[in-house]
Amino acid sequence: MTEHPDRHHERFHYSEDDVQREVTELEGKSATAARIFDLRRIIGGLFVVYGIIVTITGITDSQAAIDKAEGVNINLWTGIGMLLLGIFFLAWLKLRPTPPPLPPQGLPEEKGTE
């Protein structure tokens, strides 16, 4: 059973509005993905988690572990530093979020905006 060549093209014919709507939808999904996977979120989250772990380790260190580091509770200070750095990254993300993408140049304006 063979199809008529014109019928094949009819099934895949999209109007200009359908294509523009699809492109707009994909751009929106792309912008959402960019905000979700912003490196500041990933780096800040990891530093906060590891900072909490290392700070707890520093609080519970024995005197022998502190003496090994020449009297400095290195785990406590490193954990606090990691926490501060992680909070900095997360605050930076909150105060300066990823801007939405600019509309593409050269495309016709949407109908009804005149």
MARLO-462540 format. One record per residue: residue number from 1; residue in three letters; x, z, y of N, C-alpha, C in turn. Coordinates in steps of 0.05 Angstrom, whole numbers. Example, Ala and Ser with C-alpha at 12.3 -4.5 7.8 and 13.67 -1.06 7.14 Angstrom:
(1 'ala' (264 156 -114) (246 156 -90) (264 156 -66))
(2 'ser' (257 142 -45) (273 143 -21) (258 157 1))
***
This chain:
(1 'met' (17 0 -24) (0 0 0) (18 0 25))
(2 'thr' (16 -20 41) (33 -22 65) (16 -17 90))
(3 'glu' (29 -5 109) (15 1 134) (20 -22 154))
(4 'his' (1 -25 171) (4 -44 193) (24 -33 213))
(5 'pro' (43 -49 222) (64 -38 240) (53 -25 265))
(6 'asp' (31 -34 276) (20 -22 301) (9 6 295))
(7 'arg' (-2 10 271) (-13 36 265) (10 57 263))
(8 'his' (33 49 254) (55 68 253) (62 78 280))
(9 'his' (63 61 300) (69 69 327) (47 86 340))
(10 'glu' (22 81 332) (0 97 343) (2 126 335))
(11 'arg' (11 132 311) (13 159 302) (33 175 318))
(12 'phe' (54 163 328) (76 176 342) (76 171 372))
(13 'his' (53 163 383) (52 158 412) (45 184 426))
(14 'tyr' (62 192 445) (58 215 461) (55 207 490))
(15 'ser' (37 220 504) (35 214 532) (57 228 547))
(16 'glu' (61 219 572) (82 231 589) (77 261 593))
(17 'asp' (51 268 596) (44 297 600) (51 313 575))
(18 'asp' (47 302 551) (53 316 526) (83 322 524))
(19 'val' (99 302 531) (128 305 530) (137 325 551))
(20 'gln' (127 324 575) (134 343 596) (127 371 588))
(21 'arg' (103 375 576) (94 401 568) (113 412 546))
(22 'glu' (121 395 528) (139 404 506) (166 411 517))
(23 'val' (176 396 536) (202 402 548) (201 428 563))
(24 'thr' (179 433 578) (176 458 593) (175 482 574))
(25 'glu' (161 478 552) (159 500 532) (186 506 519))
(26 'leu' (201 485 512) (228 489 501) (247 502 521))
(27 'glu' (245 495 547) (262 507 567) (256 537 570))
(28 'gly' (230 544 568) (222 572 569) (233 588 546))
(29 'lys' (232 576 522) (243 590 498) (273 593 501))
(30 'ser' (286 573 512) (315 574 515) (323 596 535))
(31 'ala' (308 598 556) (314 619 576) (310 647 564))
(32 'thr' (289 650 548) (284 675 535) (307 682 516))
(33 'ala' (316 663 501) (338 668 482) (363 675 498))
(34 'ala' (368 662 520) (392 668 536) (391 697 547))
(35 'arg' (367 706 555) (365 734 564) (368 754 541))
(36 'ile' (357 747 518) (360 766 495) (389 768 486))
(37 'phe' (403 746 485) (430 746 475) (451 747 498))
(38 'asp' (444 759 520) (463 763 542) (485 781 532))
(39 'leu' (510 773 536) (533 788 526) (534 817 538))
(40 'arg' (524 820 562) (524 847 573) (507 866 557))
(41 'arg' (485 857 546) (468 873 529) (482 881 503))
(42 'ile' (495 861 491) (509 866 465) (533 884 469))
(43 'ile' (550 878 489) (574 895 494) (566 923 502))
(44 'gly' (547 925 521) (538 951 530) (526 968 508))
(45 'gly' (509 956 491) (497 970 469) (518 980 449))
(46 'leu' (537 963 442) (558 971 423) (575 993 434))
(47 'phe' (582 991 460) (599 1013 471) (584 1039 472))
(48 'val' (558 1038 478) (542 1063 479) (541 1075 451))
(49 'val' (535 1059 431) (533 1070 403) (560 1081 394))
(50 'tyr' (581 1066 397) (607 1075 389) (616 1099 406))
(51 'gly' (609 1099 431) (616 1121 449) (603 1147 440))
(52 'ile' (578 1145 432) (564 1169 421) (578 1179 396))
(53 'ile' (585 1161 378) (599 1169 353) (626 1182 359))
(54 'val' (642 1170 376) (668 1180 382) (667 1206 398))
(55 'thr' (647 1209 416) (644 1234 431) (636 1257 413))
(56 'ile' (618 1252 394) (610 1273 375) (634 1280 358))
(57 'thr' (650 1260 350) (675 1266 335) (694 1284 352))
(58 'gly' (696 1277 377) (713 1293 395) (704 1321 399))
(59 'ile' (677 1325 400) (666 1352 403) (671 1369 378))
(60 'thr' (670 1356 355) (673 1371 330) (702 1370 319))
(61 'asp' (721 1359 334) (749 1359 325) (760 1387 321))
(62 'ser' (778 1389 302) (791 1415 297) (815 1417 316))
(63 'gln' (825 1441 318) (848 1446 335) (873 1431 325))
(64 'ala' (875 1427 298) (897 1412 287) (897 1383 296))
(65 'ala' (873 1371 298) (870 1343 307) (878 1341 336))
(66 'ile' (871 1361 352) (877 1361 381) (908 1365 384))
(67 'asp' (919 1382 368) (948 1386 369) (964 1361 361))
(68 'lys' (953 1346 343) (965 1321 335) (968 1301 358))
(69 'ala' (949 1303 377) (949 1285 401) (962 1300 424))
(70 'glu' (980 1318 419) (995 1333 439) (977 1348 458))
(71 'gly' (956 1360 447) (939 1377 462) (916 1364 477))
(72 'val' (914 1338 474) (892 1323 487) (870 1317 467))
(73 'asn' (846 1322 474) (823 1316 456) (817 1286 461))
(74 'ile' (833 1269 449) (832 1240 454) (805 1228 446))
(75 'asn' (793 1238 424) (767 1228 416) (745 1234 436))
(76 'leu' (746 1257 448) (726 1265 468) (729 1247 493))
(77 'trp' (753 1244 503) (757 1228 527) (752 1199 522))
(78 'thr' (760 1189 499) (755 1160 493) (725 1156 490))
(79 'gly' (711 1174 477) (682 1171 473) (668 1172 500))
(80 'ile' (676 1189 518) (663 1190 544) (668 1164 560))
(81 'gly' (693 1154 558) (700 1129 570) (683 1106 560))
(82 'met' (680 1105 533) (664 1084 521) (635 1086 530))
(83 'leu' (624 1111 531) (597 1115 540) (593 1104 569))
(84 'leu' (612 1112 586) (610 1103 614) (611 1072 616))
(85 'leu' (629 1060 601) (631 1031 602) (606 1018 591))
(86 'gly' (595 1028 570) (570 1017 559) (547 1020 578))
(87 'ile' (545 1043 591) (524 1048 611) (528 1029 635))
(88 'phe' (553 1024 643) (559 1005 664) (548 977 658))
(89 'phe' (554 968 633) (544 941 625) (514 940 625))
(90 'leu' (501 960 615) (471 960 613) (459 962 641))
(91 'ala' (472 978 659) (462 980 687) (465 953 701))
(92 'trp' (488 940 696) (493 914 708) (472 894 699))
(93 'leu' (465 895 674) (444 877 663) (418 883 676))
(94 'lys' (411 908 681) (386 916 693) (385 908 722))
(95 'leu' (407 913 737) (407 907 765) (411 878 772))
(96 'arg' (425 863 756) (429 834 760) (421 818 735))
(97 'pro' (395 815 730) (387 802 705) (394 772 706))
(98 'thr' (394 760 683) (399 731 681) (378 716 697))
(99 'pro' (387 699 716) (367 684 731) (352 663 714))
(100 'pro' (327 657 721) (313 637 705) (326 610 711))
(101 'pro' (324 591 692) (337 565 696) (323 550 718))
(102 'leu' (339 534 732) (329 517 754) (314 494 742))
(103 'pro' (293 484 755) (279 461 745) (297 437 745))
(104 'pro' (294 419 725) (311 396 723) (308 378 748))
(105 'gln' (329 366 756) (329 348 780) (319 320 771))
(106 'gly' (305 307 789) (297 279 784) (272 275 769))
(107 'leu' (258 296 759) (233 293 745) (211 293 766))
(108 'pro' (190 278 760) (167 277 779) (153 304 780))
(109 'glu' (143 311 803) (128 336 807) (103 336 790))
(110 'glu' (93 359 783) (69 361 767) (46 352 785))
(111 'lys' (26 341 772) (2 332 786) (-14 356 796))
(112 'gly' (-25 353 819) (-42 374 830) (-27 393 848))
(113 'thr' (-2 389 854) (13 407 871) (15 396 899))
(114 'glu' (3 374 905) (4 362 932) (-14 375 951))
***
